[in-house]
Amino acid sequence: MTTKLDKQTSDKVSFISFIVPYFAETYKMNIQKAFFYLKKYGGWDYLNNCWWALHTDSAEYAVRDIYAYCRQNGGLR
């Protein structure tokens, strides 16, 4: 059975699938470590809840915002 995603969900998935590898590359992590880092320090929830605002910035600003949020929650890198 094929389920079609609505436009907003499709856009969210596209953005997240782009920004997590970009975050990993920017902060010299592999994608799996980046994902676990984001999960551990709240970046994943931040990304899921604020993706709409984050996607309006450049990728560089978006990953800086996500990183800053993680730093506020104890993340170091």
WOUR-V149385 format. One record per residue. N is the residue number from 1. RES is the residue in three letters. PSI is psi in whole degrees, -180 to 180 (NA if undefined). OMEGA is omega in degrees with one decimal (NA if undefined). NEAR is the number of other ideal C-beta (glycine too) atoms within 12 Angstrom. Layout:
# WOUR-V149385
n->N res->RES psi->PSI omega->OMEGA near->NEAR
n->N res->RES psi->PSI omega->OMEGA near->NEAR
This chain:
# WOUR-V149385
n->1 res->MET psi->131 omega->-179.7 near->3
n->2 res->THR psi->131 omega->177.1 near->4
n->3 res->THR psi->130 omega->179.7 near->7
n->4 res->LYS psi->132 omega->177.3 near->8
n->5 res->LEU psi->145 omega->174.0 near->12
n->6 res->ASP psi->165 omega->-174.2 near->10
n->7 res->LYS psi->-45 omega->-177.7 near->10
n->8 res->GLN psi->-43 omega->178.8 near->13
n->9 res->THR psi->-42 omega->178.0 near->16
n->10 res->SER psi->-43 omega->178.2 near->14
n->11 res->ASP psi->-41 omega->-179.9 near->18
n->12 res->LYS psi->-47 omega->179.2 near->22
n->13 res->VAL psi->-43 omega->179.4 near->19
n->14 res->SER psi->-45 omega->-179.0 near->16
n->15 res->PHE psi->-48 omega->-178.7 near->29
n->16 res->ILE psi->-41 omega->-179.6 near->31
n->17 res->SER psi->-18 omega->173.6 near->19
n->18 res->PHE psi->-45 omega->-168.5 near->22
n->19 res->ILE psi->-32 omega->-179.9 near->38
n->20 res->VAL psi->-49 omega->175.3 near->35
n->21 res->PRO psi->-34 omega->177.5 near->22
n->22 res->TYR psi->-42 omega->175.5 near->27
n->23 res->PHE psi->-46 omega->179.6 near->40
n->24 res->ALA psi->-46 omega->-179.8 near->26
n->25 res->GLU psi->-43 omega->-178.2 near->18
n->26 res->THR psi->-41 omega->-176.1 near->24
n->27 res->TYR psi->21 omega->171.8 near->26
n->28 res->LYS psi->51 omega->176.2 near->12
n->29 res->MET psi->159 omega->167.6 near->24
n->30 res->ASN psi->167 omega->-172.9 near->15
n->31 res->ILE psi->-39 omega->179.7 near->22
n->32 res->GLN psi->-45 omega->178.7 near->13
n->33 res->LYS psi->-38 omega->177.6 near->19
n->34 res->ALA psi->-44 omega->178.7 near->32
n->35 res->PHE psi->-48 omega->-179.3 near->22
n->36 res->PHE psi->-35 omega->175.3 near->19
n->37 res->TYR psi->-48 omega->179.3 near->33
n->38 res->LEU psi->-41 omega->178.5 near->33
n->39 res->LYS psi->-45 omega->-175.2 near->20
n->40 res->LYS psi->-37 omega->-173.0 near->18
n->41 res->TYR psi->19 omega->172.5 near->27
n->42 res->GLY psi->-2 omega->-178.8 near->23
n->43 res->GLY psi->-32 omega->-180.0 near->40
n->44 res->TRP psi->-46 omega->177.8 near->26
n->45 res->ASP psi->-42 omega->177.7 near->17
n->46 res->TYR psi->-46 omega->179.9 near->29
n->47 res->LEU psi->-45 omega->-180.0 near->36
n->48 res->ASN psi->-37 omega->-178.0 near->22
n->49 res->ASN psi->-28 omega->-173.5 near->16
n->50 res->CYS psi->16 omega->-175.3 near->23
n->51 res->TRP psi->-36 omega->-176.6 near->29
n->52 res->TRP psi->-45 omega->178.1 near->17
n->53 res->ALA psi->-42 omega->-178.2 near->16
n->54 res->LEU psi->-35 omega->-175.8 near->33
n->55 res->HIS psi->-11 omega->178.2 near->26
n->56 res->THR psi->-16 omega->175.2 near->14
n->57 res->ASP psi->170 omega->171.8 near->18
n->58 res->SER psi->161 omega->179.7 near->14
n->59 res->ALA psi->-37 omega->-179.6 near->21
n->60 res->GLU psi->-46 omega->179.4 near->16
n->61 res->TYR psi->-38 omega->179.8 near->18
n->62 res->ALA psi->-47 omega->-179.4 near->30
n->63 res->VAL psi->-32 omega->174.9 near->34
n->64 res->ARG psi->-41 omega->177.4 near->21
n->65 res->ASP psi->-45 omega->179.4 near->27
n->66 res->ILE psi->-43 omega->178.9 near->43
n->67 res->TYR psi->-44 omega->178.9 near->32
n->68 res->ALA psi->-39 omega->178.0 near->19
n->69 res->TYR psi->-44 omega->178.1 near->28
n->70 res->CYS psi->-41 omega->177.7 near->30
n->71 res->ARG psi->-40 omega->178.2 near->19
n->72 res->GLN psi->-21 omega->-179.8 near->15
n->73 res->ASN psi->20 omega->174.4 near->20
n->74 res->GLY psi->0 omega->-179.3 near->13
n->75 res->GLY psi->138 omega->176.1 near->25
n->76 res->LEU psi->146 omega->175.4 near->12
n->77 res->ARG psi->NA omega->NA near->22
